[in-house]
Structures are given as structure tokens and as C-alpha cells.
């Protein structure tokens, strides 16, 4: 085994120019090369991507990498091309028809193929992939299977059948935040009980945690202006509301003319989102006001400050978002602005994701009507709302269960009274169970926010047995002070040198009245 490990280190040096592996990388790669399926949990910024990149280099055939975001795929392909790893491609909806056809024809020549879980359900895409040798199937950001699969993106729940259709190659599932219950969920959904788990501590000792209680929206704005006026460092500000992210971005830009500020959320055009992300990566923007849509897989080492205007509905999301800071090991800060009324936002998010029993009853009545009329279920977002009085996420939750029970096939309904009755009971039961899980997670983070004890210790207590001592400052309850934080600040660059300025002005919509949901 020692000899094999030395050989593996040699491959690391040859292909990626790193002298040694980081914690966990070597063990994960070695198990996959030996034909085992692996679930790896490594802290943010610890080089999870290298695990499948090196494995792909050494295995015959291709490696499929399921990635949650197009922008993340594009970034990963760009980074690999930069180190002369050229035989990689990202299949996505932005590709022109001719480009897609060209890629499909030479698909067997790629070592890594990035793809979304939704695109893997496309019969044409599947038919091309099934024709080539797949040696490894990777799920990057694997917590999305459990966190998003049940409601928001049910195609994550269908990955096991995709893997089976590809000959059941070894799997590598990677995440930065996966407590025991999430890992169990991932293994169950992927139907790989034999998966080897490599779980490492996720805490980051160079990040200080600070919570400030606020009394109003203006109070939050004033506190942010004060901090951002003092520290010109790469900063992410997280919101639960798209509209609030846009409004606060505009207000901050008006008060902090020396900073380059933009907003980012999933309601924007994909190209605009990619443009904002690339400008931030290239240090052409200082502050991004964003929703949870921004940051996953962002490989920017010098993010120094993460501000939460709203807190997320679970500790896992908070740890993921905070973990985008200080990947270079230098002192960074998590600032969470907390008002009692903020509890409304995550509670409302939970309600928007799951239908009530009354809504479920109405949907079934409407579906029975559709069945009698022999209507297709191919509907736009607006048609879903008009026909069922629920949103698209709630419909995805119901649709997946009905599809799984054989009631929906190829967007057609098949009526069987007893099967429909059983399905209603099953969906309602699953809905209640998911509600309990989500409300429990919300309670955990609210309890943490109101704790009088060390924030670092009690943040990680749900995920691991111990935690690392802070290398700089610890937290609010352990004497944190902004006056002791002395980060290296970004240099001021003349505005006229930036091509982003005119586009940014239109994106910020400072002079326009614009509303989003």
C-alpha cells in the first residue's frame, strides 16, 4: 500500500504540480481507484475537486461529474484548461446546436464530462453517454441530493437509475457539509449501502463568528455601511429575498461610492449571473449582494468577509456560505445581522417549498379532472400556478411522487382509484415528515443564534465530536472585536479601466424601478 501511495503522489506531482495531498484526498482517490464507491466529506476549500480530477486522469474511459450549477461547471472547465487538462467538457443549455452535436460526436474523447442532474434525464443526452465507457460517476456538492432533491430538484433522486443505466460504475459523492442524517439520506437515495465514508472535520479555524442584534432594516444598513467603509475586502452579503438583495445593493452603492457593488440571484438571466461571478473572481467587483444561488464551488481564496443580512433555514447552509471565506488560511470574518423578525423569512421559505394538505387535496381534484379530459401535464410555471394554485417547487415535489408511483408517465396521467388514494396518503405523509425535518433544522439555527456560549463550539456540535481552536479571533462570546481585525485591503483601481461599469449600472438598476418575486 505504501508503494501504491508513493506512485499516487507521483501522479499528483506530474499532473497537478502539488507536492503532497491534503487531508482525505489520497484516501478517497485510492479507494475509487480500487473500485469502491466513496462518500467524502471535506471542509470547504480543502480541494474536493482534485479527488475526481486525479482519479479521472488515471482511470480508463470517462468520468461523469454531476454539478448543480452551470456557472460552477464553466468555472471548473476553465480552471482545468488553465492547467492544460484539455479533455473536459460541460454539457449545458447554453451550448449552440452545432456545438452540442460536435461534442456528442467526440464524447468518448473526453476524460471529464460535467452535466446537471436534469440534463441526465434527457433521453438524447443519455443515449450518447450510454454509448461510451464510464469509469467513475461523481456527484459534486452531494448534500444537494438531500437538501434539494426532495422538493426543489427531484432529478437528484433519480440518479441511482441513471448510474445503473451506465453500467453501475464506482461512485464518488463529495460534500463540505453532510451530518450523519444527510449522509444516510445520500447513501439511501443512491442505493449504495456499501459506500465507504471518509468524513473529516469541517470547521475552519481562521474564520471568526460575530452576531450583531439589530432592531430595524435601517439599523442593518447602517452597520453594513460602517463595516464596508472601513474594510475594502472581497465580500459576500447573503439575503433570503431577491428584491431585498437588489434594493440593498443599490443603497450600499449610493453610500459607498468607492466600492464596486453588484447583486446576484437566480431570477437573473444566466449570462448576467456568469458575468457578475467572473468579475468578482477577477477582483473587478468588491461586494456581491446575493441569495444562496451564489458561491457554491467558488474557488476564490481571498474572500474576507461574509455578511448574512438574513440567516438561512439550516446550519448546513450557513456553514457552506461562511466557508467561502478565507480559503487561503488568512483571518476572515462571518458577520450575521440578526433581528427577531428575521425568523419569518426561513419559515416562509419552508412553507413555499411544501404544499399544505388542503393544497394537495385541490391538486388531486384538478388531476382527476385532467385525467377525464386526457390532458398532458406539460405546463409552464404560470400554468402550474393557474391550474393548481401552488408554485413550481411544490408541483415538483408532488410530480416526482406521482411519477415514482406510476401515476404519471411521459407527462400523461393514468387513473386507478386505489393507487391514487394510496399515493395521496403517501405524499401527505412524506410532506409531513419533510416539514418536521425542516422545522427541526430551523429550530437548531435559531437556538444557535440566541446562544450565550461559544458560537464556534455550538455551530459544529451537530456535525462532529470536536472543533479546532481559533487561530485568530473566535466569536462574539469569546471577545471578538472588529478593531483587532487587520486584513489586507484591496487597492483602489481607476473606474475607467473596468469594462464592467456600464453593464453593472444596468444590473444594479439604480435609476430604474424594478421588482422581482
Beta strands, then each sheet from edge to edge (+ up, - down):
strand 1: 38-41
strand 2: 62-66
strand 3: 88-90
strand 4: 112-115
strand 5: 134-139
strand 6: 170-175
strand 7: 196-199
strand 8: 207-213
strand 9: 235-238
strand 10: 261-264
strand 11: 287-290
strand 12: 305-308
strand 13: 332-338
strand 14: 408-409
strand 15: 412-413
sheet 1: 3+ 4+ 2+ 5+ 6+ 1+ 7+
sheet 2: 8+ 13+ 12+ 9+ 11+ 10+
sheet 3: 14+ 15-
end
